[in-house]
């Protein structure tokens, strides 16, 4: 079955390759950190895909709508409402 999110699949493949790195301990630790970070981005893109599907944004089209979903989850977005 083809994936609905090839970007997330690719990120997970990269994370898997990084996990298999061998060598000096400092390089293995760095590869582990990069692997975790890459897997996090795969989850982020999957979450955005699921939310976009829920709002039917991908089928309706419009890059600005897709961007709105990604900005909704961006903690550094200055437009997000700050809660006390």
N, C-alpha and C positions, 0 to 999 in steps of 0.2 A: 504494500500500500504506500503510495507516494506521500511524503510529508507535506503538511500544510505550511510548515515554516522551515524552508531549507537553510535559512541563515542560522537559526538556532541549532539545527542538525550539524552544520559546519562548525559552529563554535564548540559544540560538544565533542566533535571529532578532534579538534585542536586541543581541547582540554585533556582528552584521553592520551594523545601523543605526548603532551607535556608531563603527564603523570608517569610516563615510562622512561623519562630521562634518567640517565645514570652518569656517574662521575663524582667529582668532588662534592662533599656534603653541602657546601655553600651554593653550588649550582643546582643541586637537587632541591634544596629549600626554595630557591628562587623559582624554579620550574613549578614546584608545588603551589606557591603563591599565585603564579600566573595562571595555573590550571584552575584554581578556585575562582579567581577573578573572571576568567573566560566562561566558566560554567555559570557564574552569576549573571553575566550578560546574556547567556542563552535563556536563562529563566526569565530575565527582564523582557526579552523580545517575545518569548512565548506568552507571557502575561499580557503584553500589549496586543498580541495577535488575538488572544481569547477575548479581551475587552473590545477590541475592534469588531470581532465577529458578533459579540453580544449586541453591539450597537449597529450592526450591519454596515460599518464604515467601509469595509473592504469591497463590498459588492456595490455600494452606492458611488464609489470613486471619490476623487478629490484629495489631493495631497495635503491640503490644509486640515482636513478632518483626521487624516492619519497622524499628522504632526501633533494635533491636539491630544491624541491618546498618549503619545510618547511624552509630551510635556506634562501631562497630568501626573505621571509617575516620576518625573525628574525632580529630585529634592533641591536642586540648585536653581530651579525655575523661579525668577523673581515675580512672576505673575501669580504663582500659587498663594492662596490666602494663608497668612500666618495665624496659627491658633495659639492662644496663651497657655 
